[in-house]
């Protein structure tokens, strides 16, 4: 259940916003986002591998898909299938309320970052946002919905399983704006990719020891939190999209996915050296900093945290 009533009766004034044309709804595709026969093969593999005869059956099925499966077995990215809008010739927008909400939030991030980039004399290229369920193949490989929302620099797309809304509620971060924060955070990674920050961090991480690589990852994630706050600043100031309580929802969501809280919830001891996204306090702080300043120059987590 995706708690659609939470969005129909939401405090956030999202219904009046424009809808993005950059949403790819790939939910319900065979094999989870274009995997075709491979998706079915992955589903039955655990049962076949329990016996020696199962290994032979599995090998035979794999060979069949390889030679007769239209190349799906090694397809680098799934085909983009969209249902045309018979009225205007454009891809049809998702009809369910939560997907509609995602489309509005994505559109608002487009408006914000187009303005921010233009002020700096640059042009913003918005990402595509792919809605999927179960599994999806991207330029970053094959991913399960269990990994949560993610951004793939290889194809410049945000990937989102709407079931993550349930996970947010389980973590104690309910509310429509909590979900909006998640989308804005992933779009923040797209901004980092456009600025070249992601590539520089990845190169530095590859040349570092594990502890240093983790710290660099934390800096990158916290900057994306700050960028999400910058979006919230513009959404509130320029388009009055927020209402009282929304920012608190965002701060609560940022804290709820802090590494220390997640480690405690999983029954593990808190280990700061293993953090890859930042503590609850750090994530809430940087989101608030972006929101209160509305200034991307206030999001230099690398300078602020390099001495820690």
BELWOUR-V741710 format. One record per residue. N is the residue number from 1. OMEGA is omega in degrees with one decimal (NA if undefined). Layout:
n->N omega->OMEGA
n->N omega->OMEGA
This chain:
n->1 omega->-175.6
n->2 omega->174.0
n->3 omega->-177.3
n->4 omega->178.6
n->5 omega->177.6
n->6 omega->-177.5
n->7 omega->177.3
n->8 omega->-177.5
n->9 omega->-172.8
n->10 omega->176.1
n->11 omega->-179.2
n->12 omega->-174.9
n->13 omega->-171.3
n->14 omega->-173.1
n->15 omega->-176.5
n->16 omega->-175.7
n->17 omega->176.6
n->18 omega->179.8
n->19 omega->179.3
n->20 omega->173.8
n->21 omega->-174.5
n->22 omega->176.5
n->23 omega->174.7
n->24 omega->-179.0
n->25 omega->-178.3
n->26 omega->175.6
n->27 omega->176.1
n->28 omega->177.4
n->29 omega->-178.0
n->30 omega->175.9
n->31 omega->176.9
n->32 omega->172.7
n->33 omega->171.6
n->34 omega->180.0
n->35 omega->175.9
n->36 omega->-177.3
n->37 omega->179.6
n->38 omega->179.2
n->39 omega->177.4
n->40 omega->179.3
n->41 omega->178.8
n->42 omega->-177.2
n->43 omega->-176.4
n->44 omega->-175.5
n->45 omega->-177.8
n->46 omega->-179.5
n->47 omega->-178.8
n->48 omega->-174.9
n->49 omega->-178.2
n->50 omega->-179.2
n->51 omega->179.1
n->52 omega->178.9
n->53 omega->178.8
n->54 omega->177.4
n->55 omega->-178.9
n->56 omega->178.4
n->57 omega->-179.4
n->58 omega->179.4
n->59 omega->-180.0
n->60 omega->179.0
n->61 omega->-179.7
n->62 omega->178.7
n->63 omega->179.0
n->64 omega->-179.6
n->65 omega->-178.9
n->66 omega->-174.7
n->67 omega->-173.6
n->68 omega->-173.3
n->69 omega->176.5
n->70 omega->174.6
n->71 omega->-175.0
n->72 omega->-174.1
n->73 omega->-178.5
n->74 omega->179.7
n->75 omega->-175.3
n->76 omega->179.4
n->77 omega->-177.4
n->78 omega->175.2
n->79 omega->-179.4
n->80 omega->179.8
n->81 omega->-179.5
n->82 omega->179.8
n->83 omega->-177.2
n->84 omega->174.0
n->85 omega->-174.2
n->86 omega->-178.5
n->87 omega->-173.2
n->88 omega->179.0
n->89 omega->179.6
n->90 omega->176.8
n->91 omega->-178.8
n->92 omega->177.9
n->93 omega->176.7
n->94 omega->-174.3
n->95 omega->-177.3
n->96 omega->-168.1
n->97 omega->-178.7
n->98 omega->176.9
n->99 omega->176.3
n->100 omega->176.7
n->101 omega->178.7
n->102 omega->-179.5
n->103 omega->179.1
n->104 omega->180.0
n->105 omega->178.8
n->106 omega->178.6
n->107 omega->-178.6
n->108 omega->174.1
n->109 omega->177.2
n->110 omega->179.5
n->111 omega->-179.0
n->112 omega->-173.6
n->113 omega->171.9
n->114 omega->178.6
n->115 omega->-178.3
n->116 omega->-179.9
n->117 omega->-179.3
n->118 omega->177.8
n->119 omega->179.5
n->120 omega->179.4
n->121 omega->-178.9
n->122 omega->179.6
n->123 omega->-179.8
n->124 omega->174.1
n->125 omega->-175.5
n->126 omega->177.3
n->127 omega->165.5
n->128 omega->174.7
n->129 omega->-176.5
n->130 omega->172.5
n->131 omega->-179.6
n->132 omega->172.0
n->133 omega->178.2
n->134 omega->-177.1
n->135 omega->179.1
n->136 omega->174.1
n->137 omega->178.2
n->138 omega->175.7
n->139 omega->178.1
n->140 omega->177.6
n->141 omega->-179.4
n->142 omega->-177.2
n->143 omega->174.2
n->144 omega->177.1
n->145 omega->-179.6
n->146 omega->-179.7
n->147 omega->-178.1
n->148 omega->178.9
n->149 omega->178.4
n->150 omega->175.6
n->151 omega->179.3
n->152 omega->178.9
n->153 omega->-176.6
n->154 omega->178.6
n->155 omega->177.0
n->156 omega->-177.8
n->157 omega->172.2
n->158 omega->-179.6
n->159 omega->-171.9
n->160 omega->170.2
n->161 omega->-175.5
n->162 omega->176.1
n->163 omega->178.4
n->164 omega->175.5
n->165 omega->177.5
n->166 omega->179.2
n->167 omega->176.8
n->168 omega->179.1
n->169 omega->179.3
n->170 omega->179.8
n->171 omega->178.3
n->172 omega->-179.4
n->173 omega->179.8
n->174 omega->173.8
n->175 omega->-178.1
n->176 omega->-177.5
n->177 omega->174.0
n->178 omega->178.1
n->179 omega->177.3
n->180 omega->177.5
n->181 omega->-179.4
n->182 omega->179.3
n->183 omega->-178.7
n->184 omega->176.9
n->185 omega->-179.8
n->186 omega->174.8
n->187 omega->175.0
n->188 omega->175.6
n->189 omega->176.4
n->190 omega->177.1
n->191 omega->177.5
n->192 omega->179.1
n->193 omega->179.3
n->194 omega->-178.8
n->195 omega->-178.9
n->196 omega->-178.2
n->197 omega->-177.3
n->198 omega->-178.9
n->199 omega->180.0
n->200 omega->179.8
n->201 omega->179.9
n->202 omega->178.4
n->203 omega->179.4
n->204 omega->-180.0
n->205 omega->-179.3
n->206 omega->-178.9
n->207 omega->-174.1
n->208 omega->171.3
n->209 omega->-172.3
n->210 omega->-178.5
n->211 omega->178.9
n->212 omega->178.3
n->213 omega->177.4
n->214 omega->179.4
n->215 omega->177.7
n->216 omega->176.7
n->217 omega->178.0
n->218 omega->179.4
n->219 omega->179.7
n->220 omega->-179.2
n->221 omega->-179.7
n->222 omega->175.8
n->223 omega->176.2
n->224 omega->174.0
n->225 omega->179.4
n->226 omega->177.5
n->227 omega->175.8
n->228 omega->176.2
n->229 omega->176.7
n->230 omega->175.7
n->231 omega->-178.6
n->232 omega->177.7
n->233 omega->-178.4
n->234 omega->178.5
n->235 omega->-179.6
n->236 omega->-175.0
n->237 omega->-172.0
n->238 omega->-173.6
n->239 omega->176.1
n->240 omega->-177.0
n->241 omega->-174.0
n->242 omega->174.2
n->243 omega->179.6
n->244 omega->179.9
n->245 omega->-177.6
n->246 omega->-179.2
n->247 omega->177.2
n->248 omega->176.0
n->249 omega->179.7
n->250 omega->178.9
n->251 omega->178.9
n->252 omega->178.9
n->253 omega->178.9
n->254 omega->179.7
n->255 omega->-175.8
n->256 omega->-179.6
n->257 omega->172.9
n->258 omega->-177.0
n->259 omega->-177.9
n->260 omega->178.9
n->261 omega->-179.6
n->262 omega->177.8
n->263 omega->178.4
n->264 omega->-178.3
n->265 omega->179.8
n->266 omega->177.4
n->267 omega->-179.7
n->268 omega->174.1
n->269 omega->179.5
n->270 omega->-177.6
n->271 omega->-177.0
n->272 omega->-179.5
n->273 omega->-179.5
n->274 omega->180.0
n->275 omega->175.2
n->276 omega->-178.4
n->277 omega->-179.8
n->278 omega->179.9
n->279 omega->177.2
n->280 omega->-179.9
n->281 omega->179.8
n->282 omega->-176.4
n->283 omega->177.5
n->284 omega->-178.6
n->285 omega->-174.7
n->286 omega->173.1
n->287 omega->179.9
n->288 omega->180.0
n->289 omega->177.4
n->290 omega->-178.8
n->291 omega->-176.0
n->292 omega->-178.3
n->293 omega->-174.2
n->294 omega->-172.0
n->295 omega->-179.5
n->296 omega->179.1
n->297 omega->176.5
n->298 omega->-175.7
n->299 omega->-179.8
n->300 omega->-178.9
n->301 omega->-178.0
n->302 omega->177.4
n->303 omega->-175.3
n->304 omega->-172.5
n->305 omega->-174.3
n->306 omega->-179.3
n->307 omega->-176.7
n->308 omega->NA
